[in-house]
Amino acid sequence: MRPFPPRPVPGSAPRRDGIFVKVLLSAFQCCPDRGSEPGIGWHWATALTEIGHDVTVLTASAFREPILAVDPQGIDFRFIDFPRSPLHHFSYRAEVYDVYLRWQAAALKHVQESQQQYDVAHHVVYGGLHLGSMLWKLPIPLIYGPIGGGQTAPANYWRYFGADWPAERVRTALTGPLLKLNRCRQTIRNAAVTLVCNSETEVASRRLGARDVRFMLPDGLPGDGLAGARRQPTGIPTVFWVGRLLPRKAPVLAIEAFAELRRTMPARMVIAGDGPMRAQVHATVERLGLTQDVEILGGVPLDDVMRLYDSASVFLFTSLRESFGTPFLEALGRGLPTVALSLGGIADADVGPAALKIKLTPRPRDLPGQIATALRTVLRDKKWELRSEAAVKWAAEWTWPIKAASATKIYQEIAAMQSLMSRIAALVPVSPADDARSPRDRHRSQLGDPGSGSRITATS
């Protein structure tokens, strides 16, 4: 596994004409005061603008009202409509994918018809390997990511997925032997830089012919998301779990682990989140006799989630398939020591004593006890303040201004390469056959085969 690289300092590069570059940002979901993908899209847009870029954002028209309500300054939002999917009668998951692909096609058409000029396209949402981005068809360099999606669910933990397991097996096949049949191959091969958030996605991207793969977390912290190191709370300790109640996030595993902890010490658990497993989560709490010890809040606003981090004694993250995990970063940003499964991007991140990472056990029935042991260690080993300090120190490296500075460094590399290739092209006579090809195809032939593995940081 490769560690995440150090980040550059914001403002370390010279500006050009008062801005850095003209960025075309693709964020299918983009919304202020939201978490997950909509929040990621919004923070990319605002952070890049604040650092000095001229940013145009492609997003879905469904987000027009909440975006315009905050009156964003200095960002050109393009709200893209798209036809309704005919698959809504058959499968919600298939409908989501189809809608997204239809939106991509509509967004590409909008850009092509607008005839506006940009220095670079940067696709950020959805941040997944499988669906790709159609912006590679534009005659400008594409930054793709950060993306996840190369990770797969552990087969021997199938019982936690229940009725979702057949779909999970299909996804595993599509990520493994069938990946090269996916349309994302064109995006990966034509991207100037592919940003990934875990080792599995790095491997998958290279299999698809990525020319330049780098690590970056998919998530970031806003300025008010970073707290200071704090003292361990007194009284009965609280284990906090937050997330959508989905099989792959394994809330049942979290409750089983808490039940093992509760057998050895007083503790309480708070679960924040809603989803299709709501009834099963309540039933598990009742089956294990934990109704007096577990509080299930349902969905809560982001501000309340921050307060729950601040009042908890330890954060528990149990996702069995996750690119990285926004709650993991949020918890560390609030100085909250964490216990998490060593999977996906969390396995790659060196957070020091801030988190105890638990490897999957060969026998799934042994895992709740292993997690409980780690929870007990965090709560009792007299290193809580040390862990809190390490958590804040690590999370501080992943604020949105620093992520925008990292992206700026990549943009500048590409701009330098573009300038070099333009000077070379001016010295090379263009034959009639070359002149008949598109600018992208001519430039790709000059740069060489993107599947060769060479570290080329620009394409056109």
C-alpha positions as CSV (number, residue, x, y, z in Angstrom):
1,M,0.0,0.0,0.0
2,R,1.2,3.5,-0.7
3,P,0.7,6.3,1.9
4,F,-1.1,9.5,1.1
5,P,1.5,12.1,0.0
6,P,2.1,15.4,1.9
7,R,0.0,18.4,0.9
8,P,1.3,21.8,-0.5
9,V,0.8,25.0,1.4
10,P,-2.1,27.1,0.1
11,G,-1.0,30.3,-1.8
12,S,2.5,28.8,-2.5
13,A,2.2,29.3,-6.3
14,P,2.1,32.5,-8.3
15,R,-1.1,33.7,-9.8
16,R,-1.6,34.3,-13.5
17,D,-3.7,37.4,-14.5
18,G,-5.2,37.5,-11.0
19,I,-6.5,33.9,-11.2
20,F,-4.9,30.5,-11.5
21,V,-6.8,28.8,-14.3
22,K,-10.3,28.6,-15.7
23,V,-11.8,25.4,-14.3
24,L,-14.8,23.5,-15.6
25,L,-16.0,21.5,-12.5
26,S,-18.3,18.5,-13.0
27,A,-20.4,18.0,-9.8
28,F,-23.6,16.1,-10.6
29,Q,-24.6,16.8,-7.0
30,C,-23.7,20.1,-5.4
31,C,-25.5,21.6,-2.4
32,P,-24.6,23.8,0.5
33,D,-25.1,22.6,4.1
34,R,-25.2,18.9,3.0
35,G,-22.9,16.0,3.6
36,S,-21.8,13.2,1.3
37,E,-21.6,13.8,-2.5
38,P,-23.7,17.1,-2.6
39,G,-21.4,18.6,0.1
40,I,-18.3,17.4,-1.7
41,G,-19.4,19.1,-4.9
42,W,-20.2,22.4,-3.0
43,H,-16.9,22.5,-1.1
44,W,-14.8,21.8,-4.3
45,A,-16.6,24.7,-6.0
46,T,-16.2,27.2,-3.1
47,A,-12.6,26.2,-2.2
48,L,-11.3,26.5,-5.7
49,T,-13.0,29.8,-6.1
50,E,-11.6,31.1,-2.8
51,I,-8.0,30.2,-3.8
52,G,-8.4,32.3,-7.0
53,H,-9.6,30.1,-9.8
54,D,-12.3,31.1,-12.3
55,V,-14.8,28.2,-11.7
56,T,-17.8,27.1,-13.8
57,V,-19.8,24.3,-12.1
58,L,-21.9,21.8,-14.0
59,T,-24.6,20.4,-11.7
60,A,-28.1,19.0,-11.8
61,S,-31.0,21.4,-12.0
62,A,-32.5,19.9,-8.9
63,F,-29.9,21.9,-6.8
64,R,-30.8,25.3,-8.4
65,E,-33.0,26.5,-5.5
66,P,-30.7,25.7,-2.5
67,I,-27.6,27.1,-4.4
68,L,-29.2,30.3,-5.5
69,A,-30.7,30.8,-2.0
70,V,-27.2,31.3,-0.5
71,D,-26.3,33.8,-3.4
72,P,-22.9,32.3,-4.2
73,Q,-20.4,35.0,-5.4
74,G,-17.8,34.5,-8.1
75,I,-19.0,31.0,-9.2
76,D,-20.7,30.3,-12.6
77,F,-23.3,27.6,-11.9
78,R,-24.8,25.8,-14.9
79,F,-27.9,23.9,-14.0
80,I,-28.3,21.0,-16.4
81,D,-31.7,19.4,-17.0
82,F,-31.9,15.8,-18.3
83,P,-34.7,13.5,-19.5
84,R,-36.4,11.3,-17.0
85,S,-35.2,7.7,-17.0
86,P,-37.5,5.0,-18.3
87,L,-36.1,2.6,-15.8
88,H,-37.9,4.1,-12.8
89,H,-40.6,1.5,-13.1
90,F,-38.1,-1.4,-12.8
91,S,-35.1,-0.7,-10.4
92,Y,-34.1,2.3,-8.3
93,R,-30.4,1.5,-8.6
94,A,-30.6,1.1,-12.4
95,E,-32.6,4.4,-12.6
96,V,-30.0,6.3,-10.6
97,Y,-27.2,5.1,-12.9
98,D,-29.3,5.8,-16.1
99,V,-30.2,9.3,-14.8
100,Y,-26.5,10.0,-14.1
101,L,-25.4,8.9,-17.6
102,R,-28.2,11.0,-19.2
103,W,-27.1,14.0,-17.1
104,Q,-23.5,13.5,-18.2
105,A,-24.5,13.5,-21.9
106,A,-26.6,16.7,-21.4
107,A,-23.8,18.4,-19.6
108,L,-21.3,17.6,-22.3
109,K,-23.7,18.9,-25.0
110,H,-24.2,22.1,-23.0
111,V,-20.4,22.7,-22.8
112,Q,-19.9,22.0,-26.5
113,E,-22.7,24.3,-27.5
114,S,-21.6,27.1,-25.2
115,Q,-18.2,27.3,-27.0
116,Q,-16.6,28.8,-23.9
117,Q,-12.9,28.1,-23.3
118,Y,-11.5,26.4,-20.2
119,D,-8.0,25.5,-19.1
120,V,-8.9,22.2,-17.4
121,A,-11.9,20.0,-16.7
122,H,-12.2,18.5,-13.2
123,H,-14.7,15.8,-12.5
124,V,-15.5,15.4,-8.7
125,V,-19.0,14.0,-8.3
126,Y,-19.9,11.2,-8.6
127,G,-16.6,10.1,-7.3
128,G,-16.8,6.5,-8.5
129,L,-14.7,4.3,-10.8
130,H,-17.5,2.6,-12.7
131,L,-19.5,5.5,-14.3
132,G,-16.7,7.6,-15.7
133,S,-17.1,11.1,-17.1
134,M,-17.9,12.2,-20.6
135,L,-15.8,15.4,-20.3
136,W,-12.8,13.4,-21.6
137,K,-14.3,14.2,-25.0
138,L,-13.5,17.9,-24.7
139,P,-10.3,19.2,-26.1
140,I,-8.9,20.1,-22.7
141,P,-7.1,18.1,-20.0
142,L,-9.3,16.1,-17.6
143,I,-8.7,15.6,-13.9
144,Y,-10.8,12.6,-12.8
145,G,-11.5,12.3,-9.1
146,P,-10.8,11.7,-6.4
147,I,-12.6,8.4,-7.0
148,G,-13.1,5.2,-5.2
149,G,-14.9,2.1,-6.4
150,G,-12.0,-0.4,-6.8
151,Q,-12.8,-1.9,-3.4
152,T,-15.1,-5.0,-3.0
153,A,-17.0,-6.5,-0.2
154,P,-15.3,-9.5,1.7
155,A,-17.1,-12.6,0.6
156,N,-17.1,-14.4,3.9
157,Y,-19.1,-11.5,5.5
158,W,-22.0,-12.0,3.2
159,R,-24.5,-12.5,6.0
160,Y,-24.3,-8.8,6.9
161,F,-25.5,-7.9,3.4
162,G,-28.7,-10.0,3.6
163,A,-30.8,-9.7,0.5
164,D,-28.3,-7.3,-1.0
165,W,-25.6,-9.9,-1.4
166,P,-26.5,-11.0,-4.9
167,A,-26.2,-7.4,-6.1
168,E,-23.0,-7.1,-4.3
169,R,-21.6,-10.2,-6.0
170,V,-22.5,-8.6,-9.4
171,R,-20.7,-5.5,-8.4
172,T,-17.6,-7.5,-7.4
173,A,-17.6,-9.2,-10.9
174,L,-18.0,-5.8,-12.6
175,T,-15.0,-4.5,-10.5
176,G,-12.9,-7.5,-11.2
177,P,-12.8,-9.6,-14.4
178,L,-15.5,-7.5,-16.2
179,L,-14.0,-4.1,-15.5
180,K,-12.3,-3.7,-18.8
181,L,-15.7,-3.9,-20.5
182,N,-16.9,-0.8,-18.6
183,R,-17.3,2.5,-20.3
184,C,-15.2,4.1,-17.6
185,R,-12.1,2.7,-19.4
186,Q,-12.3,5.6,-21.9
187,T,-12.4,8.2,-19.1
188,I,-9.4,6.6,-17.3
189,R,-7.3,6.2,-20.4
190,N,-7.9,9.8,-21.5
191,A,-7.6,11.5,-18.1
192,A,-4.5,13.6,-17.6
193,V,-4.5,12.7,-13.9
194,T,-6.6,10.2,-12.1
195,L,-7.0,10.8,-8.3
196,V,-7.8,7.8,-6.2
197,C,-8.6,7.4,-2.5
198,N,-7.5,3.8,-1.9
199,S,-5.1,1.2,-3.2
200,E,-7.7,-1.0,-4.7
201,T,-8.9,1.8,-7.0
202,E,-5.3,2.6,-7.9
203,V,-4.8,-1.0,-9.1
204,A,-8.0,-0.9,-11.0
205,S,-7.2,2.4,-12.7
206,R,-3.8,1.2,-13.8
207,R,-5.4,-2.0,-15.2
208,L,-7.6,0.3,-17.3
209,G,-4.6,2.2,-18.7
210,A,-4.4,5.3,-16.4
211,R,-1.3,7.3,-17.2
212,D,-0.9,9.3,-14.0
213,V,-2.5,8.0,-10.7
214,R,-2.2,10.0,-7.4
215,F,-3.7,9.6,-4.0
216,M,-6.2,12.1,-2.5
217,L,-9.0,11.8,0.0
218,P,-12.5,12.2,-1.5
219,D,-13.6,14.3,1.5
220,G,-12.3,17.4,3.2
221,L,-13.1,19.5,6.3
222,P,-14.5,23.0,6.3
223,G,-12.9,25.5,8.6
224,D,-15.5,25.0,11.3
225,G,-15.1,21.2,11.0
226,L,-11.7,21.2,12.7
227,A,-11.7,21.3,16.5
228,G,-8.8,21.3,19.0
229,A,-7.6,18.3,20.9
230,R,-9.7,17.7,24.0
231,R,-9.9,15.9,27.3
232,Q,-11.6,12.5,27.7
233,P,-15.3,12.9,28.7
234,T,-16.2,11.8,32.2
235,G,-19.0,9.5,33.2
236,I,-20.4,6.5,31.4
237,P,-18.6,6.4,28.0
238,T,-20.6,6.9,24.8
239,V,-19.9,4.9,21.5
240,F,-21.0,6.9,18.5
241,W,-22.0,5.5,15.1
242,V,-23.3,7.6,12.2
243,G,-24.2,6.7,8.6
244,R,-26.9,5.5,6.3
245,L,-28.5,2.3,7.6
246,L,-27.3,0.2,4.6
247,P,-26.0,-3.3,4.6
248,R,-22.5,-2.4,3.4
249,K,-22.2,0.0,6.3
250,A,-22.9,-2.9,8.7
251,P,-24.8,-1.2,11.5
252,V,-25.8,-4.7,12.8
253,L,-22.1,-5.5,13.2
254,A,-21.6,-2.2,15.2
255,I,-24.5,-3.2,17.6
256,E,-23.0,-6.7,18.0
257,A,-19.7,-5.2,18.9
258,F,-21.2,-2.9,21.4
259,A,-23.1,-5.8,23.0
260,E,-19.7,-7.5,23.5
261,L,-18.3,-4.3,25.1
262,R,-21.3,-3.9,27.3
263,R,-20.7,-7.3,28.8
264,T,-17.4,-6.0,30.3
265,M,-18.1,-2.4,31.2
266,P,-20.8,0.2,31.5
267,A,-21.4,2.1,28.2
268,R,-24.0,3.5,26.0
269,M,-24.3,3.8,22.2
270,V,-25.8,6.5,20.0
271,I,-26.7,5.7,16.4
272,A,-27.5,8.6,14.0
273,G,-28.8,7.8,10.5
274,D,-31.7,6.4,8.6
275,G,-32.2,4.0,5.8
276,P,-33.7,0.7,4.7
277,M,-32.3,-1.3,7.6
278,R,-34.1,0.8,10.2
279,A,-36.4,-2.0,11.3
280,Q,-33.5,-4.5,11.4
281,V,-31.4,-2.2,13.5
282,H,-34.2,-1.8,16.1
283,A,-34.8,-5.5,16.1
284,T,-31.1,-6.2,16.7
285,V,-31.1,-3.9,19.6
286,E,-34.1,-5.6,21.2
287,R,-32.8,-9.1,20.4
288,L,-29.5,-8.4,22.2
289,G,-31.3,-6.8,25.2
290,L,-29.8,-3.3,24.7
291,T,-32.9,-1.1,24.6
292,Q,-31.8,0.7,27.7
293,D,-28.2,1.3,26.4
294,V,-28.7,2.1,22.7
295,E,-30.3,5.4,21.4
296,I,-31.3,5.4,17.8
297,L,-31.8,9.0,16.6
298,G,-32.7,8.5,13.0
299,G,-31.5,11.1,10.5
300,V,-30.0,14.3,12.1
301,P,-28.8,17.6,10.6
302,L,-25.0,18.0,10.0
303,D,-24.6,20.5,12.8
304,D,-26.1,18.1,15.3
305,V,-23.8,15.4,14.1
306,M,-20.8,17.7,14.9
307,R,-22.2,18.1,18.5
308,L,-22.6,14.3,18.8
309,Y,-18.9,13.9,17.8
310,D,-18.0,16.4,20.5
311,S,-19.9,14.7,23.3
312,A,-18.9,11.1,22.4
313,S,-16.1,9.0,24.0
314,V,-15.2,7.0,20.9
315,F,-16.3,6.8,17.3
316,L,-17.0,3.4,15.6
317,F,-16.8,2.9,11.9
318,T,-17.9,-0.5,10.6
319,S,-18.4,-0.2,6.8
320,L,-17.5,-3.4,5.0
321,R,-17.2,-1.7,1.6
322,E,-16.3,2.0,1.5
323,S,-14.0,4.1,-0.6
324,F,-12.8,6.0,2.5
325,G,-15.5,7.3,4.8
326,T,-16.5,10.9,5.5
327,P,-17.5,10.2,9.1
328,F,-14.0,8.8,9.8
329,L,-12.4,12.1,8.8
330,E,-15.1,14.2,10.6
331,A,-14.6,12.3,13.8
332,L,-10.8,12.8,13.8
333,G,-11.4,16.4,12.9
334,R,-13.3,16.8,16.1
335,G,-10.5,15.2,18.1
336,L,-12.5,12.0,18.7
337,P,-10.5,8.7,18.9
338,T,-11.8,6.1,16.5
339,V,-12.1,2.4,16.0
340,A,-12.5,1.3,12.4
341,L,-12.3,-1.7,10.1
342,S,-9.0,-1.7,8.2
343,L,-10.5,-1.6,4.7
344,G,-10.4,0.7,1.7
345,G,-8.8,4.1,2.1
346,I,-8.8,3.8,5.9
347,A,-6.4,0.9,5.6
348,D,-4.0,3.2,3.5
349,A,-4.1,6.2,5.7
350,D,-1.5,6.5,8.4
351,V,-3.3,8.2,11.2
352,G,-1.0,7.1,14.0
353,P,-2.6,6.5,17.4
354,A,-5.8,8.5,16.4
355,A,-7.5,5.3,15.4
356,L,-7.3,1.6,16.1
357,K,-7.8,-0.2,12.8
358,I,-9.2,-3.8,13.0
359,K,-8.4,-6.4,10.4
360,L,-11.2,-8.7,9.4
361,T,-11.1,-12.0,11.2
362,P,-11.3,-15.3,9.1
363,R,-14.4,-16.2,11.1
364,P,-17.0,-13.4,11.0
365,R,-18.4,-14.4,14.3
366,D,-15.1,-13.4,16.0
367,L,-15.1,-9.8,14.7
368,P,-17.5,-8.2,17.1
369,G,-15.3,-9.4,20.0
370,Q,-12.2,-7.9,18.3
371,I,-14.0,-4.6,17.8
372,A,-15.1,-4.6,21.4
373,T,-11.6,-5.2,22.6
374,A,-10.4,-2.2,20.6
375,L,-13.2,0.0,22.0
376,R,-12.3,-1.0,25.5
377,T,-8.6,-0.2,24.8
378,V,-9.4,3.3,23.6
379,L,-11.7,4.0,26.6
380,R,-9.3,2.6,29.3
381,D,-5.7,2.7,28.3
382,K,-5.0,6.3,29.5
383,K,-3.9,7.5,26.0
384,W,-7.2,9.2,25.1
385,E,-5.8,12.7,25.1
386,L,-2.8,11.5,23.0
387,R,-5.2,9.9,20.5
388,S,-7.3,13.1,20.4
389,E,-4.2,15.2,19.6
390,A,-3.1,12.9,16.9
391,A,-6.6,12.9,15.4
392,V,-6.7,16.7,15.0
393,K,-3.2,16.8,13.7
394,W,-3.9,14.3,10.9
395,A,-7.3,15.7,10.0
396,A,-5.9,19.2,9.8
397,E,-4.0,18.1,6.7
398,W,-7.3,17.5,4.8
399,T,-9.1,20.8,5.0
400,W,-10.7,22.1,1.8
401,P,-8.2,25.0,1.3
402,I,-5.4,22.4,1.4
403,K,-7.2,20.2,-1.0
404,A,-7.8,23.1,-3.4
405,A,-4.0,23.9,-3.1
406,S,-3.3,20.3,-4.1
407,A,-5.5,20.5,-7.1
408,T,-3.9,23.8,-8.0
409,K,-0.5,22.2,-8.1
410,I,-1.9,19.6,-10.6
411,Y,-3.5,22.3,-12.7
412,Q,-0.2,24.1,-12.9
413,E,1.7,21.0,-13.9
414,I,-0.8,20.4,-16.7
415,A,-0.6,24.1,-17.8
416,A,3.2,23.9,-18.0
417,M,2.9,20.7,-20.1
418,Q,0.3,22.2,-22.3
419,S,2.5,25.2,-22.9
420,L,5.5,22.9,-23.8
421,M,3.4,20.8,-26.2
422,S,2.1,23.9,-27.9
423,R,5.6,25.1,-28.5
424,I,6.7,21.7,-29.8
425,A,3.6,21.5,-32.1
426,A,4.5,25.0,-33.5
427,L,7.8,23.6,-34.6
428,V,6.4,20.4,-36.2
429,P,4.9,20.6,-39.7
430,V,1.3,19.4,-39.8
431,S,0.5,17.0,-42.7
432,P,-2.9,17.0,-44.4
433,A,-3.7,13.7,-42.7
434,D,-2.8,15.2,-39.3
435,D,-4.8,18.3,-40.0
436,A,-7.9,16.2,-40.6
437,R,-7.8,14.7,-37.1
438,S,-9.3,16.3,-34.0
439,P,-7.0,18.3,-31.8
440,R,-7.3,15.6,-29.1
441,D,-6.3,12.8,-31.4
442,R,-3.3,14.8,-32.8
443,H,-2.1,15.7,-29.4
444,R,-2.5,12.1,-28.1
445,S,-0.3,10.8,-30.9
446,Q,2.4,13.3,-29.9
447,L,2.2,12.3,-26.3
448,G,2.2,8.5,-27.0
449,D,0.0,5.6,-25.9
450,P,-1.7,6.3,-22.6
451,G,-1.6,2.6,-21.8
452,S,2.2,2.6,-21.8
453,G,2.3,3.5,-18.1
454,S,4.4,6.7,-18.7
455,R,3.9,9.5,-16.3
456,I,2.4,12.1,-18.6
457,T,0.4,14.9,-16.8
458,A,-1.4,16.5,-19.7
459,T,-3.5,15.7,-22.7
460,S,-5.7,17.9,-24.9
